[in-house]
Amino acid sequence: MKELKKEFRWFNIMEYEKEENYLSKRHQEGWKFKRVTFPGVYTFERCEPEKVIYQLDYNKEGIKHQMEYVRMFEDCGWEYLTEFDGYNYFRKPADKMQQ
């Protein structure tokens, strides 16, 4: 059975890097990001601790061509997670990042 937990956090539009770091830190602690809902409720699922990079990409227009948009990131090794208020959430194991 999956173990889930929820946390409330608020990040403004200029704090996307802070949010990315928050998600990466939770993953290293054994909690992978599943989704976020208004007003800043983050849902995490228990996982093996791993160093993972989270990437947020703001692109409201990406929804119009979502398949192509997501494919572009997947072709670069990113896993698409979800969309929330124009932000698209992706993750990638740190050891897969180019130096």
C-alpha positions as CSV (number, residue, x, y, z in Angstrom):
1,M,0.0,0.0,0.0
2,K,1.3,3.4,-0.9
3,E,2.0,5.8,2.0
4,L,1.1,9.4,1.2
5,K,1.6,12.6,3.1
6,K,0.5,16.2,2.5
7,E,2.2,19.4,3.3
8,F,1.1,23.0,3.0
9,R,3.7,25.4,1.5
10,W,3.3,28.6,-0.4
11,F,5.7,29.8,-3.1
12,N,5.1,32.9,-5.1
13,I,5.7,33.0,-8.9
14,M,9.3,34.3,-8.4
15,E,10.2,31.5,-6.0
16,Y,10.2,28.7,-8.5
17,E,13.8,27.8,-7.7
18,K,13.0,27.6,-4.0
19,E,10.1,25.3,-4.9
20,E,12.3,23.1,-7.0
21,N,14.8,22.8,-4.2
22,Y,12.0,22.0,-1.7
23,L,10.8,19.1,-3.9
24,S,14.3,17.8,-4.4
25,K,15.0,17.9,-0.7
26,R,11.8,16.0,0.1
27,H,12.8,13.3,-2.5
28,Q,16.2,12.9,-0.8
29,E,14.3,12.4,2.4
30,G,12.2,9.6,0.8
31,W,9.1,11.5,-0.3
32,K,8.6,11.9,-4.0
33,F,6.3,14.6,-5.3
34,K,2.9,13.5,-6.7
35,R,0.9,16.7,-7.2
36,V,0.1,20.2,-5.8
37,T,-3.4,21.7,-5.4
38,F,-4.7,25.1,-4.5
39,P,-3.8,26.6,-2.0
40,G,-0.3,25.1,-1.9
41,V,-1.1,21.6,-0.7
42,Y,1.7,19.2,-1.8
43,T,1.1,15.5,-1.9
44,F,4.1,13.1,-1.6
45,E,4.5,9.4,-1.8
46,R,7.0,7.4,0.2
47,C,10.0,6.3,-1.9
48,E,13.6,5.3,-1.7
49,P,15.7,8.4,-0.9
50,E,17.4,9.5,-4.1
51,K,19.0,12.7,-5.4
52,V,16.6,14.0,-8.0
53,I,16.4,17.3,-9.8
54,Y,13.0,18.9,-10.1
55,Q,12.3,21.4,-12.9
56,L,9.4,23.8,-13.1
57,D,8.6,25.3,-16.5
58,Y,6.0,28.0,-16.8
59,N,4.2,27.7,-20.1
60,K,0.5,28.3,-20.2
61,E,0.7,27.8,-24.0
62,G,2.2,24.3,-23.5
63,I,-1.3,23.0,-22.7
64,K,-2.5,23.7,-26.3
65,H,0.2,21.4,-27.6
66,Q,0.8,19.3,-24.6
67,M,1.9,16.1,-26.3
68,E,4.6,17.9,-28.2
69,Y,5.6,20.0,-25.3
70,V,5.9,17.0,-22.9
71,R,7.8,15.0,-25.6
72,M,10.4,17.7,-25.9
73,F,11.2,17.3,-22.2
74,E,11.0,13.5,-22.3
75,D,13.5,13.4,-25.2
76,C,15.9,15.1,-22.8
77,G,15.3,12.6,-20.1
78,W,12.8,14.4,-17.9
79,E,9.8,12.7,-16.4
80,Y,6.6,14.7,-16.7
81,L,4.6,14.8,-13.5
82,T,1.8,17.3,-13.6
83,E,0.6,20.8,-14.4
84,F,-0.6,23.4,-11.9
85,D,-1.6,27.0,-12.7
86,G,0.6,27.2,-15.8
87,Y,3.6,25.5,-14.2
88,N,4.6,22.1,-15.6
89,Y,6.5,19.8,-13.2
90,F,9.3,17.5,-14.3
91,R,12.0,15.4,-12.5
92,K,15.2,13.7,-13.5
93,P,17.7,11.6,-11.5
94,A,20.7,13.9,-10.6
95,D,23.1,11.3,-12.1
96,K,21.4,11.7,-15.5
97,M,22.1,15.5,-15.6
98,Q,24.8,16.6,-18.0
99,Q,27.9,18.0,-16.4
